[in-house]
C-alpha cells in the first residue's frame, strides 16, 4: 500500500499552482520583452524623408523661354539610425511655363531607369537606352516608344518669391502606372 500523504486532489492543486506560476511568469516576462523589441524596431517602420520638398534652385536660374534645365537634387539623407551629409539623390528637369509657374519632370526614364537627355533640336527628351521620346511636357511623343508611360511629373512650388522647391521621389520603372518607390 501507498503511504504517501499526497492524494489525487492535492496533486491536482499542485499542478494548477505550478501551471499558474508558469503562465503568470511568462506573461510578466513577455510584456517587457515585447515593449523592448517594439522600441528597438520602431525606427524601421518610419519613412526616411521620402517625398519631402527639397530646395533645388532659384527662379533666376530658369530661362524665361520655357527651355528645360536639368538640376541635381541634393539632400541630406538618413536611414533609421544614421544621418548622412547632403549629397545628390537624383535629378529633375525644370522649365518655366509662365512667369512664376514651373513644371518639374523626373530625369529618369520610366521604361528602364536610364537618365533622359533634353534634345534642343527636337524640342523634347530622348532616352538613350531604348530611344523613348518625350515631348516638353513629358508625354510620350513617339508611338513606337517602349516607355509604358510619360516622364514622371513632380510637385513644385515657388517659396519666398524666388526659391524653387520640388517634392522629390522616385518611381518604379517598367509599369504603366506611376508607383512611388517606398
N, C-alpha and C positions, 0 to 999 in steps of 0.2 A: 504494500500500500504506500501511497504517496503521502508523506507527512509534511509537504511544503505548505507554508502559510498562504501561498497565492491561490486565489480562487479565480474562476473564469471571469467574474465581474471585475476583480482587481486588475487582472491582465488587460481587460478592455479599457479600464480607466487609465492605466499606464500607457497604453498605445495612444489613446486620444491626447494625453498630456504631451507626449513626445511629438506626435504629428502636429499639434497646435504650436508647439515651440518651434518646430522646423518651418511651418508656414509663416508665423509671425516674424521669425528671424530672417527668412527670405524676403518678405515684404519690406521690413525695416532696412535691409541692406540694398534691395533693388531700387528704392526710391532715390537715395543719394547718388547711387551709381548712374542711374538714368539721367538725373539732373546734371551730373558731371559730363557725361557723354554729350548731352544736348549743348552744354556750354562750349565744349571743345569743337563741335561740328557746326555751330551756329554760323561762323563766317563762311562756310562752304555754301550755304543757302542764299547768301547775299550776292546780288549782281555787283560787278566791279566797274560801275560807271558807264555801262553800255548805253548808247543813245543820248548822252548828255550833250548839251550845246557847248561848242568849243569856238573860241575866237580864232578866226582864220586870217583875216586881213582887214584892210580899211577900204572904204568906197573909192578913195583916191587911186588905189592900185588897179581898179577895174576900168577898162576903156568904155567910153560912153557910146561907142558904135555897136555894141552888142556882141563883139567878138569874145568868145570864151577864153579864160586864162586858167591854167592849172595851178593849184596851190597844194602844198603839203599840209596835212593836218597833223599838228604837233600837240601832244597832250602828255601829261603825267599819267602813268599807269599804276594800277595797284591790283594785286591779287588778294586773296583772302587774308594774308598776314603781312605782306610786304608792300612798300611804296617804291616806285621807280621814278627817276627824274624824267622830265619832258623829253620825248623822243617821237619821231614820225610814226604815226599809226595808220596812215592811209593818205589818199589824195582825192581832191574834188576839182571839178571844173565849175567856175563861177562866171556868170555873164549878166550884164545889166540888160533888163528888158525895157524898163523906163527909168527915170532919174533915180529913185530910191527902191525900185523893185528888182530883186536879184533872184536868179534861178541857180540852183545847185544840182549838179549831177555827179554821182559817184564815178570815179575814174577807172573803175574795174568793169570789164565786160561781164554781163550776166550769163554768157554762154559757158565759158570755161575759166573765168577768173583772171584773164590777162588784162594788162593795162591798155586802155584805148588811147589813141592819138587824135588830136584835132588836126584836120587837113584843111588848111585855109583855102586852097584852090577848089575844093569841093564843098566848102561851107558846111562841113559835117565832121563826124567822128568815124574812125576806122579802127577796128581791132586787128592787129597784125597777125594774130594767131590763126584765125579761120575766116578772115575777111568779112566779119559782120560790119554793116554800115548803119550809121545812125544820123538822124537829122540834128540840127542845132538844139532842138528841144528834147532830144534823147530818144525820140520814137525811131523804130526800125525804118530805114529809108530804102532798103532793097529787099524785095520779096524772096530772094534767094539766100538771105542772111540766115545763118544757122542759129542765131541767138533766139531763145524762146520768148524773150520779152525785150522791151526797150531798156535803155540805160536807167538805172535806179535814181529817182529823184530824192532829194533830201530837203528837210525843212531848213529854211534860212530866215534870219531876221537881222535887221539893222538896229543896233543899240547905240545909245549915246550920240546919235546923229551921224556917226561915221564908221562905227565898228561893224564888221560883218561876222555874224555868229552862225555856225552850222550845227545842226543836230546830227552828228556823225554816227553812223553804224554800218556794219557790213551785212550783206545779204547772201543767202545760199545761191550758188551758181547752178545753172542747168535746169532750173524749174520755171515753168511758165508764170507762176505767181511770185510776187515779191515777199520772201520769207526771211525775217531778220535772223541773224546768227545769234544764238543765246550767249 
